[in-house]
């Protein structure tokens, strides 16, 4: 196995550009435009933003082809990578590696860089924001077995990622179906037999206005002293807002507490199936803990009186994001909604029999989402165990 510079196996290495944000005509066109914060060890099939033909002409953005390997160069994302599965444009914080298919397999290169992302990140230079540059990335050396071996390694690892992607797609469909039913019943008021129900003051008769605290005990999390490492590193979930993004159920976290950490703040322990809502910083993110957990102080959680309200109240909380941001406004740049204010937030409460019907309809969706999420956790663990062994040659692969 030889080591080669990335630049030597590319037909082209380039970055992108950003049209000026002051001209709205440059955006919301039909050209996919990738931001560096979307480069997060994944395949890119779509982008959060698009630019117009005019925006393309007025910036340094250029098309990169399908199967380009993209490396993030700026800030906290520096060293992360992704594969463009569609032709797209990127901003200037992305280094785009167009791999010469006669010399290397793009998928192998992606997995190698994924495994070496920490090493790439350490090459970043600068002041408060550490940045990589294209020259540093071009000089970065990777281990390169024969092309057939590269393709075999990439095939093994991509099989796991395809299964994860398929499960994730099914999760998104189930989430959308459940949320659509919630909106149909509780936003548009088209619940079963709604035609027979009289409207009183804009609400179906028998529906009430209550406060969040009426549905369970509200608990605000707490961070044990970081200086005491004996409190960390065990098996108990310690949930922070980044753990909650795009996750209905939380079954693993980037940081955990030990038994000592749990005992340090035992009254803060959340039983499984509590509803966690971020209320400081990035507010209005909602998740459910799949097993007992602690959270940090940025999260208020509802320990439910009645678990049959779980599905309904989960979507109630998701719909309250604008309200949380409004009532959490402090005049500073960061949202901060206290426990006291969170408890007092008002919600429209359907009659108990309608909430029970919703629970029976939606519970199977939540169970399947949980099962698929657990499968993804297992697949991810298996892939991540294989990755360094395949790349180091410790696990022999035959072409």
Secondary structure as GFF3:
##gff-version 3
##sequence-region A 1 399
A	DSSP	beta_strand	2	5	.	.	.	ID=ss1
A	DSSP	three_ten_helix	6	9	.	.	.	ID=ss2
A	DSSP	beta_strand	10	14	.	.	.	ID=ss3
A	DSSP	three_ten_helix	24	26	.	.	.	ID=ss4
A	DSSP	beta_strand	27	34	.	.	.	ID=ss5
A	DSSP	three_ten_helix	36	38	.	.	.	ID=ss6
A	DSSP	beta_strand	42	44	.	.	.	ID=ss7
A	DSSP	beta_strand	49	51	.	.	.	ID=ss8
A	DSSP	alpha_helix	53	57	.	.	.	ID=ss9
A	DSSP	beta_strand	68	72	.	.	.	ID=ss10
A	DSSP	three_ten_helix	75	77	.	.	.	ID=ss11
A	DSSP	beta_strand	81	84	.	.	.	ID=ss12
A	DSSP	beta_strand	89	90	.	.	.	ID=ss13
A	DSSP	beta_strand	94	99	.	.	.	ID=ss14
A	DSSP	alpha_helix	106	115	.	.	.	ID=ss15
A	DSSP	alpha_helix	117	122	.	.	.	ID=ss16
A	DSSP	alpha_helix	134	139	.	.	.	ID=ss17
A	DSSP	beta_strand	141	144	.	.	.	ID=ss18
A	DSSP	alpha_helix	147	186	.	.	.	ID=ss19
A	DSSP	three_ten_helix	194	196	.	.	.	ID=ss20
A	DSSP	beta_strand	199	200	.	.	.	ID=ss21
A	DSSP	beta_strand	203	204	.	.	.	ID=ss22
A	DSSP	beta_strand	208	211	.	.	.	ID=ss23
A	DSSP	three_ten_helix	212	215	.	.	.	ID=ss24
A	DSSP	beta_strand	216	220	.	.	.	ID=ss25
A	DSSP	three_ten_helix	229	231	.	.	.	ID=ss26
A	DSSP	beta_strand	232	239	.	.	.	ID=ss27
A	DSSP	alpha_helix	241	244	.	.	.	ID=ss28
A	DSSP	beta_strand	249	250	.	.	.	ID=ss29
A	DSSP	beta_strand	255	257	.	.	.	ID=ss30
A	DSSP	alpha_helix	259	264	.	.	.	ID=ss31
A	DSSP	three_ten_helix	266	268	.	.	.	ID=ss32
A	DSSP	beta_strand	275	278	.	.	.	ID=ss33
A	DSSP	beta_strand	280	281	.	.	.	ID=ss34
A	DSSP	beta_strand	286	289	.	.	.	ID=ss35
A	DSSP	beta_strand	293	295	.	.	.	ID=ss36
A	DSSP	beta_strand	299	304	.	.	.	ID=ss37
A	DSSP	three_ten_helix	307	309	.	.	.	ID=ss38
A	DSSP	alpha_helix	310	319	.	.	.	ID=ss39
A	DSSP	alpha_helix	321	327	.	.	.	ID=ss40
A	DSSP	beta_strand	335	336	.	.	.	ID=ss41
A	DSSP	alpha_helix	339	344	.	.	.	ID=ss42
A	DSSP	beta_strand	346	349	.	.	.	ID=ss43
A	DSSP	alpha_helix	352	392	.	.	.	ID=ss44
###
